[in-house]
């Protein structure tokens, strides 16, 4: 299983970004998908989950600002990030089961 994230970049506080994670293999449609992030000097933390049935869950720090979604026909999961804050800066990873992508860097300037 191969996961490839994209969509990161440098934005100003208050702006938006949309991350994508393309997943290879037939595992995608039947598995929960997750986004995590790791800020500089900090441990990796949970951001959001979407189940195979479409239920979602978010970290308190991103509720109301981030939206996770999936497109099973494209084996892709998305993370729409609005009203970004400098504390959202970090490398964002997608995960399914025990498989991780290599991450995409998001930098939010104040």
VOPAGU-2260 file (C-alpha; in pm, 1 decimal, decimal comma):
REM VOPAGU-2260
SITE   aa  ch    i         X         Y         Z
SITE  UNK   A    0       0,0       0,0       0,0
SITE  UNK   A    1     141,1     338,6    -102,7
SITE  UNK   A    2      13,2     672,7      26,2
SITE  UNK   A    3     121,7     999,2    -137,1
SITE  UNK   A    4      26,7    1334,9      10,8
SITE  UNK   A    5      19,2    1661,1    -182,1
SITE  UNK   A    6    -111,0    2015,9    -154,7
SITE  UNK   A    7     107,5    2160,0     116,5
SITE  UNK   A    8     269,4    2499,8      90,0
SITE  UNK   A    9     328,5    2839,3     245,5
SITE  UNK   A   10      23,3    3050,0     327,0
SITE  UNK   A   11     -63,6    3343,6     549,2
SITE  UNK   A   12    -277,4    3315,8     858,9
SITE  UNK   A   13    -645,6    3308,3     770,7
SITE  UNK   A   14    -594,0    3149,8     430,9
SITE  UNK   A   15    -687,6    2799,2     316,8
SITE  UNK   A   16    -521,2    2489,7     177,7
SITE  UNK   A   17    -652,2    2157,8      52,9
SITE  UNK   A   18    -440,2    1850,2     107,6
SITE  UNK   A   19    -482,4    1530,4     -89,6
SITE  UNK   A   20    -368,4    1177,3     -19,0
SITE  UNK   A   21    -373,0     926,1    -302,5
SITE  UNK   A   22    -375,3     562,1    -194,7
SITE  UNK   A   23    -269,5     270,2    -409,1
SITE  UNK   A   24    -427,3     -72,1    -392,1
SITE  UNK   A   25    -778,2    -195,7    -330,1
SITE  UNK   A   26    -760,7    -140,4      44,8
SITE  UNK   A   27    -890,4     215,4      28,4
SITE  UNK   A   28   -1267,5     179,5      11,8
SITE  UNK   A   29   -1291,7     -54,5     307,4
SITE  UNK   A   30   -1060,8     123,8     546,9
SITE  UNK   A   31   -1073,7     423,0     773,8
SITE  UNK   A   32    -842,8     705,9     671,9
SITE  UNK   A   33    -662,5     946,0     902,5
SITE  UNK   A   34    -466,4    1269,2     890,5
SITE  UNK   A   35    -195,1    1343,3    1143,7
SITE  UNK   A   36      54,2    1626,7    1172,8
SITE  UNK   A   37     387,4    1694,3    1334,5
SITE  UNK   A   38     496,2    2043,9    1425,2
SITE  UNK   A   39     867,0    2126,3    1453,7
SITE  UNK   A   40    1005,0    1989,2    1779,5
SITE  UNK   A   41     676,8    1822,8    1875,4
SITE  UNK   A   42     527,6    1475,6    1864,1
SITE  UNK   A   43     303,3    1366,0    1582,7
SITE  UNK   A   44     -62,8    1427,8    1665,7
SITE  UNK   A   45    -402,0    1322,2    1538,6
SITE  UNK   A   46    -590,5    1566,9    1319,2
SITE  UNK   A   47    -891,6    1393,7    1161,7
SITE  UNK   A   48   -1047,1    1058,6    1073,0
SITE  UNK   A   49   -1300,0     948,2     816,2
SITE  UNK   A   50   -1441,3     598,1     835,7
SITE  UNK   A   51   -1521,3     374,7     542,9
SITE  UNK   A   52   -1883,7     474,8     597,0
SITE  UNK   A   53   -1809,0     845,5     591,2
SITE  UNK   A   54   -1826,9     929,6     961,4
SITE  UNK   A   55   -1575,3    1190,0    1070,3
SITE  UNK   A   56   -1390,3    1288,6    1385,1
SITE  UNK   A   57   -1157,9    1581,9    1451,1
SITE  UNK   A   58    -904,8    1701,8    1702,0
SITE  UNK   A   59   -1046,5    1983,2    1911,6
SITE  UNK   A   60    -782,9    2220,1    1777,8
SITE  UNK   A   61    -914,5    2194,2    1420,3
SITE  UNK   A   62   -1290,8    2147,6    1470,9
SITE  UNK   A   63   -1490,8    2394,9    1269,8
SITE  UNK   A   64   -1191,4    2484,3    1049,5
SITE  UNK   A   65   -1082,7    2156,5     886,4
SITE  UNK   A   66   -1293,8    1912,8     687,7
SITE  UNK   A   67   -1190,3    1559,5     594,9
SITE  UNK   A   68   -1353,1    1388,9     298,7
SITE  UNK   A   69   -1289,7    1094,1      70,5
SITE  UNK   A   70   -1352,5    1001,9    -289,0
SITE  UNK   A   71   -1350,1     624,7    -312,1
SITE  UNK   A   72   -1361,5     620,3    -691,9
SITE  UNK   A   73   -1026,3     800,9    -691,1
SITE  UNK   A   74    -876,6     626,4    -386,9
SITE  UNK   A   75    -817,7     971,3    -242,3
SITE  UNK   A   76    -876,3    1139,2      91,8
SITE  UNK   A   77    -875,9    1517,1     133,2
SITE  UNK   A   78    -823,0    1762,7     413,8
SITE  UNK   A   79    -973,1    2106,2     354,1
SITE  UNK   A   80    -807,2    2349,7     592,8
SITE  UNK   A   81    -964,4    2692,5     639,7
SITE  UNK   A   82    -879,3    2983,9     867,9
SITE  UNK   A   83    -527,2    2853,6     905,8
SITE  UNK   A   84    -322,3    2961,1    1206,3
SITE  UNK   A   85      55,5    2966,4    1259,4
SITE  UNK   A   86      11,5    2678,7    1506,3
SITE  UNK   A   87    -117,8    2464,0    1219,3
SITE  UNK   A   88     234,3    2463,3    1075,6
SITE  UNK   A   89     385,0    2117,7    1038,6
SITE  UNK   A   90     421,2    1812,6     822,5
SITE  UNK   A   91      85,4    1652,7     748,4
SITE  UNK   A   92      66,2    1277,5     705,3
SITE  UNK   A   93    -213,2    1050,0     596,0
SITE  UNK   A   94    -246,6     700,0     734,2
SITE  UNK   A   95    -453,8     388,9     687,7
SITE  UNK   A   96    -413,0      92,4     919,7
SITE  UNK   A   97     -33,2      77,5     967,7
SITE  UNK   A   98      59,8     247,8     642,2
SITE  UNK   A   99     185,3     607,0     637,2
SITE  UNK   A  100     265,2     853,9     364,9
SITE  UNK   A  101     583,4    1059,9     367,2
SITE  UNK   A  102     399,6    1381,0     443,6
SITE  UNK   A  103     349,2    1725,4     296,7
SITE  UNK   A  104     470,9    2044,8     462,4
SITE  UNK   A  105     228,5    2318,3     559,7
SITE  UNK   A  106     369,1    2649,8     674,7
SITE  UNK   A  107     140,4    2924,7     801,6
SITE  UNK   A  108     295,4    3265,7     849,1
SITE  UNK   A  109     156,3    3526,4    1086,4
